[in-house]
């Protein structure tokens, strides 16, 4: 594909004598031995621009960031930061890596002082900036807390503060919101928007393409090269496709029918919660074909709405055109489970459910008939000293069900999971796991459980093959089956021929894939997945959920946490935790339907300015930027819409459109969390 480049000049105040071009990259190459990670990229980023770099795992993004940050030499090519070589410009460049670069045994304030010392920041400036940025990140009350005691989201916010303490001219952010909850993610991007509006140049890599929609321009990078550059709107237009939102009673069957269709007009089909996104070449004939195909298979007539393609659609389609879509390999199963097969040796003699069990589609109602509880907790509590991390939490997960445990960083999700799977003793309450109510750490029960933690669960100093051999032994996979199971993991991860690579050398997204494979090789009855797709690119995320759904349809009970709420729509049921307590539960549809007020979408001519004005008159959590529109939650829309429009017009903001839209699960999550805290 020929590289397409569009120029962009952000509307900035002439407050600096620095040149308009902040970053200039020409003919950049980076080789590691025989591996060419970056293969001749050209790039210009303007002062005050927010520039997004997106691409699959292993595309060369992190190598590019290392060179831009002056911490790694290029093999060939030239990189200039405000007309200086990247290494000479390090004092005016802030760099937030994927690994935090924080000291866990120091406090927040001590980390800030250390970062300021490295950047030669005077003490009086440090205090002012410390107060400014910690307040911006809602961390001002925790200055003396050790970083090792912070949640993942708080660590990311602190890492950004450390990068900002020298007030750099250029800010490099390599996947800054990986592992950060939706509330913190929005706050984080609002901060970036303000910094960009003040003239700071920001280059950001992210696997979450709803975030990339907020960038002025985006570059799509894969196989070490940049293939397309433009504004998000231009990239969507260049795709030349249209999106249909299809809603019908049986999404699983509809997805299978449309995915196998031979019509060339249908390009892509993907499940999103209560709908299918179908990409078509011609919108009218595409809609007719979808209706006809579903009718031919006796499915109910669908509701179909027209929508613009998303950046994720662009990402997936372009990689498919390059043949980069990972192949799906069916899991090699040996334990054939029927609906009446007894599960394990639990005291309750509970029954499992196979592929034809009582739960057949992700939008069906779960029957209680013959649906044994795999995970059960009543009034579960955990206290650490004087701090109550979990308070009276109830959980029920059946075999064949995907249950989502959602909450902000520090809500108590991981503590709850550790208690449920016997890794941490509960302070109070009842637990039943696979029918066992006594020894949750018994060897027999552990062989029936798979657990993937946030920390990858892999040994960085072992090879991929050694890790998989170790876990197949720990989980008791019969020796005669190990080779086939290990081969399946390696093939599913797209790592054929690289099994002897040291695991620590893998990008984060690939580590996640290997860790998932390691925890399911033994065909567990019960599977705990703590943020399994954190930092994983959209293509790999699709494959993850195809595998997760496959295990559920074959009878495995799955409890999953995630901060990416679009994928949480694939859960059958979910509960939201805030400060250790359950504040909402139900199916994704029921959670969204229960939200008070109305979600309004507004398209204006100046998003960042409009957002700042509205936050002065409405609670800030109610307003968020989505690509080229604003979302605002109004409890009394009849009275508040008039106030809102008058406010924007009085500030010379042009309103291009205003309409009510359904709550997304992310909107619902943020509303529930914020209201419960108030």
C-alpha positions as CSV (number, residue, x, y, z in Angstrom):
1,X,0.0,0.0,0.0
2,X,1.3,3.4,-0.9
3,X,1.9,5.6,2.1
4,X,-0.6,8.4,2.3
5,X,0.4,11.6,4.2
6,X,-1.8,14.5,5.1
7,X,-0.5,17.8,6.6
8,X,-1.9,19.3,9.8
9,X,-1.4,22.6,11.4
10,X,-2.9,22.8,14.9
11,X,-4.3,26.2,15.9
12,X,-1.9,27.2,18.6
13,X,-1.0,30.5,20.3
14,X,2.3,32.0,19.1
15,X,3.8,31.6,22.6
16,X,7.1,30.0,21.6
17,X,10.0,30.8,19.3
18,X,10.6,27.1,18.7
19,X,10.1,25.9,15.0
20,X,6.7,24.7,13.9
21,X,8.0,21.2,13.2
22,X,8.7,19.4,16.5
23,X,9.8,16.0,15.3
24,X,11.4,15.1,11.9
25,X,12.1,11.4,11.1
26,X,13.8,10.4,7.8
27,X,14.7,7.0,6.6
28,X,14.7,5.5,10.1
29,X,16.0,1.9,10.4
30,X,16.6,-0.3,13.5
31,X,18.0,-3.8,13.3
32,X,18.6,-6.3,16.1
33,X,21.0,-8.8,14.5
34,X,19.1,-10.2,11.5
35,X,15.8,-8.8,12.7
36,X,14.7,-5.6,11.1
37,X,12.3,-4.0,13.7
38,X,12.0,-0.6,11.9
39,X,12.4,-0.5,8.1
40,X,12.8,3.0,6.7
41,X,10.0,5.2,8.2
42,X,9.5,8.9,7.5
43,X,7.5,11.1,9.8
44,X,6.9,14.7,10.7
45,X,5.0,15.9,13.8
46,X,4.0,19.5,14.4
47,X,4.4,21.6,17.5
48,X,1.3,21.2,19.7
49,X,0.0,18.2,17.7
50,X,-1.3,15.0,19.4
51,X,0.0,12.3,17.1
52,X,-1.0,8.6,17.4
53,X,1.1,5.6,16.4
54,X,-1.0,2.5,16.1
55,X,-0.2,-1.0,15.0
56,X,-0.1,-4.7,16.0
57,X,2.2,-6.2,18.6
58,X,5.7,-6.3,17.2
59,X,5.1,-3.6,14.6
60,X,8.2,-1.6,15.7
61,X,6.4,1.1,17.7
62,X,8.5,0.7,20.9
63,X,11.8,0.6,19.0
64,X,10.7,3.9,17.3
65,X,9.9,5.4,20.7
66,X,13.3,4.3,22.2
67,X,15.0,6.1,19.3
68,X,12.8,9.2,19.6
69,X,13.5,9.3,23.3
70,X,17.2,9.3,22.8
71,X,17.7,6.1,24.8
72,X,18.6,3.9,21.7
73,X,20.7,4.5,18.6
74,X,19.2,4.0,15.2
75,X,20.8,1.6,12.8
76,X,20.3,4.2,10.0
77,X,18.4,7.3,9.3
78,X,17.9,10.7,11.1
79,X,15.8,11.8,14.0
80,X,15.5,15.5,14.9
81,X,13.6,17.0,17.9
82,X,13.3,20.7,17.5
83,X,16.3,20.6,15.1
84,X,18.5,18.7,17.6
85,X,19.5,15.0,17.4
86,X,17.2,13.0,19.7
87,X,20.0,12.2,22.2
88,X,20.8,15.9,22.6
89,X,17.1,16.8,23.1
90,X,16.5,14.5,26.0
91,X,16.1,17.4,28.5
92,X,13.2,18.8,26.5
93,X,11.7,15.3,25.9
94,X,9.5,13.5,28.4
95,X,9.2,9.7,27.9
96,X,6.7,7.4,29.5
97,X,7.6,3.7,28.8
98,X,5.5,0.6,29.1
99,X,7.4,-0.4,32.2
100,X,6.5,2.6,34.4
101,X,10.2,3.5,35.2
102,X,9.1,4.1,38.8
103,X,10.9,3.0,42.0
104,X,8.4,0.8,44.0
105,X,10.1,1.3,47.3
106,X,10.0,5.1,47.1
107,X,7.0,7.3,47.8
108,X,5.1,9.3,45.2
109,X,7.0,12.5,46.3
110,X,10.3,10.8,46.4
111,X,9.8,9.5,42.8
112,X,8.9,13.0,41.7
113,X,12.0,14.5,43.4
114,X,14.2,11.9,41.8
115,X,12.8,12.6,38.3
116,X,13.1,16.3,38.8
117,X,16.8,15.9,39.9
118,X,17.6,14.0,36.7
119,X,16.0,16.8,34.7
120,X,17.7,19.6,36.6
121,X,14.5,21.1,37.9
122,X,14.9,23.8,40.6
123,X,13.3,23.1,44.0
124,X,10.8,26.0,43.8
125,X,9.6,24.9,40.3
126,X,9.4,21.3,41.5
127,X,7.0,22.3,44.3
128,X,4.7,24.3,41.9
129,X,4.7,21.5,39.3
130,X,4.3,18.8,41.9
131,X,1.1,20.5,43.3
132,X,-0.2,21.2,39.7
133,X,0.2,17.7,38.3
134,X,-0.7,15.6,41.3
135,X,-3.9,17.7,41.6
136,X,-4.5,17.1,37.9
137,X,-4.2,13.4,38.5
138,X,-6.1,13.3,41.8
139,X,-3.0,12.1,43.6
140,X,-2.3,15.1,45.8
141,X,-3.5,13.3,49.0
142,X,-1.1,10.4,48.5
143,X,2.3,12.0,48.4
144,X,3.9,9.9,51.1
145,X,2.4,6.6,49.9
146,X,4.9,4.0,48.6
147,X,4.6,3.4,44.8
148,X,4.5,-0.4,45.4
149,X,1.2,0.1,47.2
150,X,-0.5,2.0,44.3
151,X,-3.0,0.5,41.9
152,X,-1.9,0.1,38.2
153,X,-3.9,3.2,37.2
154,X,-2.3,5.4,40.0
155,X,1.1,4.2,38.9
156,X,0.5,5.2,35.3
157,X,-0.7,8.7,36.4
158,X,2.4,9.1,38.6
159,X,4.6,8.0,35.7
160,X,3.0,10.7,33.6
161,X,3.6,13.3,36.4
162,X,7.3,12.2,36.5
163,X,7.5,12.7,32.8
164,X,5.8,16.2,33.0
165,X,7.8,17.5,36.0
166,X,10.4,19.1,33.7
167,X,7.6,20.5,31.5
168,X,9.0,19.0,28.3
169,X,8.4,20.4,24.9
170,X,7.8,16.8,23.5
171,X,6.0,14.0,25.4
172,X,6.4,10.4,24.2
173,X,3.8,7.9,25.6
174,X,4.2,4.2,24.8
175,X,0.8,2.6,25.7
176,X,0.2,4.9,28.7
177,X,-3.2,3.6,29.7
178,X,-2.6,-0.2,29.6
179,X,-4.1,-1.6,32.8
180,X,-5.8,1.7,33.6
181,X,-9.5,1.6,34.4
182,X,-12.1,3.5,32.3
183,X,-12.5,6.4,34.7
184,X,-8.8,7.0,35.0
185,X,-8.4,6.5,31.2
186,X,-10.8,9.3,30.4
187,X,-9.2,11.6,33.0
188,X,-5.7,10.7,31.5
189,X,-6.8,11.7,28.0
190,X,-8.5,14.8,29.2
191,X,-5.1,15.8,30.7
192,X,-3.4,15.1,27.4
193,X,-5.9,17.2,25.5
194,X,-5.2,20.2,27.8
195,X,-1.4,19.7,27.4
196,X,-1.7,19.6,23.7
197,X,-4.0,22.7,23.6
198,X,-1.3,24.5,25.7
199,X,1.3,23.7,22.9
200,X,3.0,20.5,24.1
201,X,3.8,18.0,21.3
202,X,2.5,14.5,22.2
203,X,3.3,11.2,20.4
204,X,1.3,8.3,21.8
205,X,1.0,4.6,21.0
206,X,-2.1,2.8,22.2
207,X,-3.8,-0.5,21.6
208,X,-7.2,1.1,22.4
209,X,-8.4,2.7,19.1
210,X,-11.2,4.6,20.7
211,X,-8.3,6.6,22.4
212,X,-6.5,7.1,19.1
213,X,-9.7,8.8,17.7
214,X,-8.8,11.8,20.0
215,X,-5.4,12.3,18.2
216,X,-5.1,15.1,15.5
217,X,-3.4,12.6,13.2
218,X,-2.7,8.9,13.3
219,X,0.0,6.7,11.6
220,X,-0.8,3.0,11.0
221,X,2.4,1.0,11.4
222,X,3.1,-2.7,10.8
223,X,6.0,-4.9,9.8
224,X,8.4,-2.0,10.7
225,X,6.9,0.5,8.3
226,X,4.3,3.3,8.3
227,X,1.7,2.5,5.7
228,X,-0.8,5.3,6.1
229,X,-1.0,8.7,7.9
230,X,-3.9,11.1,8.3
231,X,-6.6,12.4,10.6
232,X,-8.9,9.7,12.0
233,X,-11.6,11.1,9.7
234,X,-9.4,10.8,6.7
235,X,-8.3,7.2,7.6
236,X,-12.0,6.2,8.0
237,X,-12.9,7.8,4.6
238,X,-9.9,6.2,2.8
239,X,-11.1,2.8,3.9
240,X,-13.9,3.0,1.4
241,X,-16.3,0.8,3.4
242,X,-19.5,1.3,5.3
243,X,-20.6,-0.1,8.7
244,X,-23.9,-1.7,9.5
245,X,-25.0,-2.1,13.2
246,X,-27.1,-5.3,13.2
247,X,-29.2,-6.2,16.2
248,X,-31.0,-9.6,16.3
249,X,-32.1,-12.1,18.9
250,X,-29.4,-14.7,18.2
251,X,-26.1,-12.9,17.6
252,X,-24.0,-16.0,17.8
253,X,-25.9,-17.7,14.9
254,X,-26.1,-14.5,13.0
255,X,-22.3,-13.9,13.3
256,X,-21.6,-17.4,12.0
257,X,-24.0,-17.1,9.0
258,X,-22.7,-13.7,7.9
259,X,-19.0,-14.6,8.5
260,X,-19.4,-17.6,6.2
261,X,-21.3,-15.7,3.5
262,X,-19.8,-15.9,0.1
263,X,-20.9,-12.4,-0.9
264,X,-17.9,-10.2,-1.6
265,X,-19.8,-7.2,-0.5
266,X,-19.6,-8.4,3.2
267,X,-16.0,-7.6,4.3
268,X,-16.0,-8.2,8.0
269,X,-18.3,-9.2,10.9
270,X,-17.6,-8.7,14.6
271,X,-19.7,-9.1,17.7
272,X,-20.0,-6.0,20.0
273,X,-22.3,-6.7,23.0
274,X,-25.8,-6.6,21.8
275,X,-25.0,-6.0,18.1
276,X,-22.9,-7.1,15.1
277,X,-20.7,-4.6,13.3
278,X,-20.8,-5.6,9.6
279,X,-18.5,-3.9,7.1
280,X,-19.8,-3.7,3.6
281,X,-18.6,-2.2,0.3
282,X,-22.0,-0.9,-0.7
283,X,-24.3,0.2,2.1
284,X,-27.7,-0.4,0.5
285,X,-27.0,-3.8,-1.2
286,X,-25.1,-4.8,1.9
287,X,-28.2,-4.2,4.1
288,X,-30.3,-6.2,1.7
289,X,-27.9,-9.1,1.7
290,X,-27.7,-9.2,5.5
291,X,-31.5,-9.3,5.8
292,X,-31.8,-12.0,3.1
293,X,-29.1,-14.2,4.6
294,X,-30.7,-14.1,8.1
295,X,-34.1,-14.8,6.6
296,X,-32.8,-17.8,4.7
297,X,-31.7,-19.3,8.0
298,X,-35.0,-18.6,9.8
299,X,-33.6,-16.0,12.1
300,X,-35.8,-13.0,13.2
301,X,-35.7,-9.9,11.1
302,X,-32.9,-7.7,12.4
303,X,-32.7,-4.0,13.3
304,X,-30.1,-2.4,11.1
305,X,-28.6,1.1,11.5
306,X,-26.0,2.8,9.4
307,X,-22.8,4.1,10.9
308,X,-19.3,5.4,10.0
309,X,-16.4,2.9,10.2
310,X,-14.3,3.2,13.3
311,X,-10.5,3.3,13.5
312,X,-10.6,-0.3,14.7
313,X,-12.4,-1.2,11.5
314,X,-9.6,0.6,9.6
315,X,-6.9,-1.2,11.7
316,X,-8.3,-4.7,11.2
317,X,-9.2,-4.3,7.5
318,X,-5.8,-3.0,6.6
319,X,-4.0,-5.8,8.4
320,X,-6.3,-8.3,6.8
321,X,-5.4,-6.9,3.4
322,X,-1.7,-7.6,4.3
323,X,-2.5,-11.1,5.4
324,X,-1.7,-10.3,9.0
325,X,-4.8,-11.8,10.7
326,X,-3.8,-14.6,13.2
327,X,-5.2,-18.0,12.3
328,X,-7.7,-19.6,14.6
329,X,-6.6,-23.1,15.7
330,X,-9.3,-25.2,17.5
331,X,-8.2,-26.3,20.9
332,X,-7.1,-30.0,21.0
333,X,-9.6,-31.4,23.5
334,X,-9.5,-34.8,25.0
335,X,-12.0,-34.6,27.8
336,X,-15.4,-34.9,26.1
337,X,-18.1,-33.3,28.2
338,X,-21.8,-33.9,27.9
339,X,-24.5,-31.9,29.6
340,X,-24.9,-34.6,32.2
341,X,-21.2,-35.3,32.9
342,X,-20.3,-35.0,36.6
343,X,-17.8,-32.2,37.2
344,X,-14.9,-33.2,39.4
345,X,-15.5,-34.7,42.9
346,X,-17.0,-31.7,44.7
347,X,-19.1,-32.3,47.7
348,X,-22.2,-31.1,46.0
349,X,-21.8,-33.6,43.1
350,X,-22.5,-30.7,40.7
351,X,-23.1,-31.1,37.0
352,X,-21.3,-29.4,34.2
353,X,-22.6,-28.4,30.8
354,X,-21.1,-29.2,27.4
355,X,-21.4,-27.4,24.1
356,X,-25.1,-28.3,23.8
357,X,-25.8,-27.4,27.5
358,X,-28.4,-25.0,28.8
359,X,-26.4,-21.9,27.9
360,X,-26.2,-21.7,24.1
361,X,-25.8,-18.1,23.0
362,X,-24.3,-15.1,24.7
363,X,-27.6,-13.3,24.6
364,X,-29.8,-16.2,25.9
365,X,-31.1,-16.3,29.4
366,X,-29.3,-18.7,31.6
367,X,-31.5,-21.5,32.8
368,X,-31.1,-22.6,36.4
369,X,-32.2,-26.2,35.5
370,X,-29.2,-28.5,35.7
371,X,-26.9,-25.5,35.8
372,X,-24.4,-26.2,38.6
373,X,-22.6,-23.4,40.3
374,X,-18.9,-23.5,39.6
375,X,-18.0,-20.5,41.7
376,X,-20.1,-19.4,44.7
377,X,-19.3,-16.7,47.3
378,X,-21.6,-15.2,49.9
379,X,-20.8,-12.2,52.0
380,X,-17.1,-12.5,51.1
381,X,-14.8,-10.0,53.0
382,X,-11.1,-9.3,53.3
383,X,-9.4,-7.0,55.7
384,X,-5.7,-5.9,55.6
385,X,-5.0,-4.4,59.0
386,X,-7.5,-1.5,59.4
387,X,-8.3,-1.5,55.6
388,X,-11.3,-3.4,54.3
389,X,-10.4,-4.3,50.7
390,X,-13.6,-6.4,50.1
391,X,-16.9,-6.1,51.9
392,X,-19.8,-8.6,51.7
393,X,-19.4,-9.5,48.0
394,X,-21.6,-12.1,46.5
395,X,-20.6,-14.0,43.3
396,X,-22.3,-16.9,41.4
397,X,-20.8,-18.3,38.2
398,X,-22.2,-21.4,36.4
399,X,-20.4,-23.8,34.1
400,X,-20.5,-22.5,30.6
401,X,-20.9,-18.9,31.7
402,X,-18.7,-15.9,31.3
403,X,-18.9,-13.6,34.3
404,X,-17.3,-10.1,34.3
405,X,-16.0,-8.6,37.5
406,X,-15.5,-5.0,36.8
407,X,-14.3,-2.0,38.7
408,X,-11.9,0.9,38.9
409,X,-8.2,0.3,39.9
410,X,-8.2,-0.5,43.6
411,X,-11.9,-1.6,43.8
412,X,-11.0,-5.0,45.2
413,X,-11.3,-7.2,42.0
414,X,-7.9,-8.9,42.2
415,X,-8.3,-9.5,45.9
416,X,-11.7,-11.1,45.3
417,X,-10.3,-13.4,42.6
418,X,-7.4,-14.5,44.8
419,X,-9.8,-15.4,47.6
420,X,-12.2,-17.2,45.2
421,X,-9.4,-19.4,43.8
422,X,-7.8,-20.1,47.2
423,X,-4.7,-18.0,46.8
424,X,-5.7,-15.7,49.6
425,X,-7.6,-16.5,52.8
426,X,-10.9,-14.7,53.2
427,X,-11.5,-12.7,56.4
428,X,-15.2,-13.7,56.3
429,X,-18.0,-15.2,54.2
430,X,-18.5,-18.5,52.4
431,X,-16.8,-19.9,49.3
432,X,-17.6,-22.9,47.1
433,X,-15.3,-23.6,44.2
434,X,-16.1,-26.5,41.9
435,X,-18.2,-28.0,44.7
436,X,-15.4,-27.8,47.3
437,X,-16.1,-25.7,50.4
438,X,-13.2,-26.8,52.5
439,X,-9.6,-27.0,51.2
440,X,-9.5,-24.7,48.1
441,X,-5.8,-25.4,47.8
442,X,-6.1,-29.1,47.3
443,X,-4.0,-30.6,44.4
444,X,-7.1,-32.2,42.9
445,X,-9.1,-28.9,42.8
446,X,-6.1,-27.0,41.5
447,X,-5.9,-29.3,38.4
448,X,-9.4,-28.3,37.5
449,X,-8.6,-24.5,37.7
450,X,-6.8,-22.2,35.3
451,X,-5.6,-18.8,36.6
452,X,-4.1,-16.0,34.5
453,X,-3.0,-13.0,36.7
454,X,-2.2,-9.4,35.8
455,X,1.5,-10.2,36.1
456,X,1.6,-12.6,33.2
457,X,2.4,-15.7,35.4
458,X,5.4,-16.4,33.1
459,X,9.1,-16.6,34.0
460,X,11.0,-14.0,32.0
461,X,14.3,-15.8,32.2
462,X,12.9,-19.0,30.7
463,X,12.2,-19.7,27.0
464,X,8.7,-19.8,25.7
465,X,9.0,-23.6,25.4
466,X,10.4,-24.0,28.9
467,X,7.5,-22.0,30.4
468,X,5.0,-24.1,28.6
469,X,6.7,-27.4,29.6
470,X,6.8,-26.1,33.2
471,X,3.1,-25.3,33.3
472,X,2.0,-28.4,31.5
473,X,3.8,-30.3,34.3
474,X,2.4,-28.2,37.1
475,X,-1.2,-28.6,35.8
476,X,-0.7,-32.4,35.3
477,X,-1.2,-32.5,31.5
478,X,-0.4,-36.2,30.6
479,X,3.0,-36.5,29.0
480,X,1.7,-38.0,25.8
481,X,-0.5,-34.9,25.3
482,X,1.9,-32.2,26.2
483,X,3.6,-31.8,22.8
484,X,0.3,-31.2,21.0
485,X,-0.9,-28.8,23.6
486,X,2.3,-26.8,23.6
487,X,2.3,-26.8,19.8
488,X,-1.3,-25.4,19.9
489,X,-0.2,-22.5,22.2
490,X,2.8,-21.6,20.0
491,X,0.6,-21.8,16.8
492,X,-2.2,-19.7,18.4
493,X,0.3,-17.1,19.4
494,X,1.8,-16.9,16.0
495,X,5.3,-17.9,17.4
496,X,6.1,-20.9,15.2
497,X,9.9,-21.3,15.0
498,X,10.4,-19.0,18.0
499,X,9.7,-21.4,20.9
500,X,13.3,-21.0,22.1
501,X,13.1,-17.2,22.5
502,X,13.5,-15.9,26.0
503,X,10.1,-14.9,27.3
504,X,11.3,-11.6,28.7
505,X,12.1,-10.5,25.1
506,X,8.5,-10.7,24.0
507,X,6.3,-7.6,23.7
508,X,3.6,-7.3,26.4
509,X,0.8,-8.3,24.0
510,X,2.6,-11.6,23.1
511,X,3.3,-12.4,26.7
512,X,-0.4,-12.2,27.4
513,X,-1.1,-14.6,24.6
514,X,1.5,-17.2,25.8
515,X,0.2,-16.7,29.4
516,X,-3.4,-17.5,28.3
517,X,-2.3,-20.6,26.5
518,X,-0.3,-21.8,29.5
519,X,-3.3,-21.5,31.9
520,X,-5.7,-23.5,29.6
521,X,-3.6,-26.4,28.3
522,X,-5.0,-28.7,31.0
523,X,-8.7,-28.0,29.9
524,X,-9.8,-26.4,33.2
525,X,-13.3,-26.6,34.5
526,X,-13.0,-23.1,36.0
527,X,-10.9,-20.3,34.5
528,X,-9.9,-17.0,36.2
529,X,-8.7,-14.3,33.8
530,X,-7.5,-11.1,35.4
531,X,-7.2,-8.5,32.6
532,X,-6.2,-11.1,30.0
533,X,-6.1,-8.6,27.0
534,X,-4.3,-5.7,28.8
535,X,-2.0,-4.2,26.2
536,X,-3.1,-6.6,23.4
537,X,-3.8,-5.2,19.9
538,X,-7.3,-5.3,18.5
539,X,-6.6,-8.3,16.2
540,X,-5.2,-10.4,19.1
541,X,-8.1,-9.2,21.3
542,X,-10.5,-10.7,18.8
543,X,-8.7,-14.0,18.9
544,X,-8.6,-14.0,22.7
545,X,-12.4,-13.6,22.9
546,X,-13.0,-16.3,20.3
547,X,-11.0,-18.7,22.4
548,X,-12.7,-17.5,25.7
549,X,-16.1,-18.1,24.1
550,X,-15.0,-21.5,22.8
551,X,-14.0,-22.6,26.3
552,X,-17.3,-21.3,27.7
553,X,-19.3,-23.2,25.0
554,X,-17.5,-26.3,26.0
555,X,-18.6,-26.0,29.6
556,X,-15.8,-24.0,31.3
557,X,-16.9,-21.5,33.9
558,X,-15.0,-18.2,33.3
559,X,-14.6,-15.2,35.6
560,X,-12.9,-12.3,33.8
561,X,-11.8,-8.8,34.7
562,X,-11.2,-6.1,32.0
563,X,-10.8,-2.4,31.7
564,X,-11.8,-2.4,28.1
565,X,-15.6,-2.3,28.4
566,X,-16.4,-2.9,24.8
567,X,-15.1,-6.4,25.2
568,X,-16.9,-6.8,28.6
569,X,-20.1,-6.7,26.5
570,X,-19.3,-10.3,25.7
571,X,-19.9,-11.4,29.3
572,X,-23.2,-13.1,30.0
573,X,-23.5,-11.4,33.4
574,X,-21.3,-8.9,35.3
575,X,-21.0,-7.0,38.6
576,X,-19.4,-3.6,39.2
577,X,-17.3,-3.1,42.3
578,X,-16.5,0.2,44.0
579,X,-14.3,0.5,47.1
580,X,-14.7,-3.2,47.8
581,X,-18.4,-3.4,47.4
582,X,-20.8,-4.6,44.7
583,X,-22.8,-1.6,43.4
584,X,-24.5,-3.0,40.3
585,X,-24.9,-6.4,38.6
586,X,-26.8,-8.0,35.7
587,X,-26.4,-8.6,32.0
588,X,-24.7,-5.9,29.9
589,X,-28.1,-4.9,28.4
590,X,-29.8,-4.6,31.8
591,X,-26.9,-2.6,33.3
592,X,-27.1,-0.1,30.4
593,X,-30.9,0.1,30.5
594,X,-30.9,0.8,34.3
595,X,-28.9,4.1,33.9
596,X,-30.7,7.3,35.0
597,X,-30.9,10.3,32.8
598,X,-30.0,10.5,29.1
599,X,-26.7,10.3,27.2
600,X,-26.4,13.2,24.6
601,X,-24.0,13.3,21.7
602,X,-23.0,16.7,20.5
603,X,-20.8,17.5,17.5
604,X,-19.2,21.0,17.7
605,X,-16.5,22.8,15.9
606,X,-14.1,23.0,18.9
607,X,-14.2,19.8,21.0
608,X,-11.5,20.6,23.5
609,X,-12.7,24.2,24.2
610,X,-16.4,23.0,24.4
611,X,-15.4,20.2,26.9
612,X,-13.6,22.7,29.1
613,X,-16.5,25.1,29.1
614,X,-19.1,22.4,29.9
615,X,-17.0,21.1,32.8
616,X,-17.2,24.5,34.5
617,X,-21.0,24.1,34.7
618,X,-21.5,20.3,34.9
619,X,-19.7,17.7,36.9
620,X,-16.6,16.8,34.9
621,X,-17.4,13.0,34.8
622,X,-20.5,13.8,32.8
623,X,-18.5,15.2,29.8
624,X,-16.1,13.1,27.7
625,X,-14.6,13.5,24.2
626,X,-15.3,10.7,21.7
627,X,-13.4,11.2,18.4
628,X,-15.0,14.3,16.8
629,X,-18.0,14.4,19.2
630,X,-18.8,15.1,22.9
631,X,-20.8,12.8,25.2
632,X,-22.7,14.4,28.1
633,X,-24.9,12.6,30.7
634,X,-27.9,14.7,31.7
635,X,-30.2,13.7,34.5
636,X,-32.9,16.2,33.4
637,X,-32.4,16.6,29.7
638,X,-35.7,18.5,29.1
639,X,-34.3,21.4,31.2
640,X,-30.6,21.0,30.8
641,X,-30.3,20.8,27.0
642,X,-31.5,24.4,26.6
643,X,-28.9,25.5,29.2
644,X,-26.2,23.5,27.5
645,X,-26.9,25.0,24.0
646,X,-27.1,28.5,25.3
647,X,-23.8,28.1,27.2
648,X,-22.0,26.9,24.0
649,X,-23.4,29.5,21.8
650,X,-22.5,32.3,24.3
651,X,-18.9,31.1,23.9
652,X,-19.0,31.1,20.1
653,X,-19.1,27.3,19.8
654,X,-20.9,26.1,16.8
655,X,-23.2,23.1,17.4
656,X,-23.4,20.9,14.3
657,X,-25.6,18.3,15.7
658,X,-27.2,17.2,19.0
659,X,-29.0,13.9,19.6
660,X,-29.8,11.4,22.4
661,X,-27.9,8.1,22.0
662,X,-28.0,4.8,24.0
663,X,-25.6,4.4,26.9
664,X,-22.4,2.3,26.2
665,X,-21.2,0.0,28.9
666,X,-18.3,2.4,29.5
667,X,-20.7,5.3,29.9
668,X,-22.7,3.2,32.3
669,X,-19.6,2.1,34.3
670,X,-18.4,5.7,34.7
671,X,-21.8,6.9,35.8
672,X,-22.2,4.0,38.3
673,X,-18.8,4.5,39.8
674,X,-19.1,8.3,40.1
675,X,-22.6,8.3,41.5
676,X,-21.7,5.6,44.1
677,X,-18.7,7.7,45.2
678,X,-20.8,10.8,45.6
